[in-house]
């Protein structure tokens, strides 16, 4: 086979010529390898020998910028730091200024509605599984245009199935690592079955989590329950929803809020069922494993929680980080 050797000049030329449709979503990227940022999507690359790439050896977190302000920045960074410590990834020197870096990069991206993806990788060093081959960890930050899910998700509800993919064990389930193969297979499982989302079960048959979302169940007698965090990732959104739901308890709209085991049968018989995550906020489920949930339409508790969450994301100054946008 006659393979062509590509020199540096040809490489760059070819790279920049490969504009893809999905590139319109990519706004900016910072890399501690470059010590700077780029806005050309084709240049948003990670070295092939970074153990993040060939071993999934890294951790990440995702947060949202809403109306030009970052929502729950500190909560997301705290979870990222816990994940990094759990898998012994050191913090690169650049991480000391992570808050200012994120704030600056979001503004450079130019969109007040966006997602912020922060990755801590083991770093380049070899193609082995040995983490000690990597002389230093690396930091990557991507700013991505936010695309809200279809309005029908919120107005009509989504369909959910029980996934056939085995749940992660407790250690890996509670670390937001970059090894998301089970999560990707869960999403494929759902879409291949003609559904929107899939939820995993733990070894005891209790609900765990969706591919990137947590789940909540409201019983017919008004008890709002979420799976505990022993076998699921401690979702930032679900924790905030649970806190906000306490207002509904005070107003007598629901009975109580708890984190406890939930069986699929309890979910089938629920008054309302919903999923929660950074990119979807809170979405009602109309069918689970082909069974209609409640009346098969978004319920009053979902509508109230959704309203309160939207208000929180735009007006709760204690959870919003201001950015210095250029005046138009």
Secondary structure, 3 states (H helix, E strand, C coil): CCCCCCCHHHHHHHHHHCCCHHHHHEEEEEECCCCEEECCHHHCCCCCCEHHHHHCCEEEEEEEEECCEEECHHHHHHHHHHHHHHCCCCCCHHHHHHHHHHHHHHHHHCCCCEEEEEEEECCECCCCCCHHHCCCCEEEEEEEECCCCCHHHHHCCEEEEECCCCCCCHHHHCCCECCCHHHHHHHHHHHHCCCCEEEEECCCCEEEEECCCEEEEECCCCEEEECCCCCCCCCHHHHHHHHHHHHHHHCCCCCEEEECCCEHHHHHCCCEEEEEECCCEEEEEEEECCEECCCCCCCHHHHHHHHHHHHHHHHCCCCEECCCCCCC
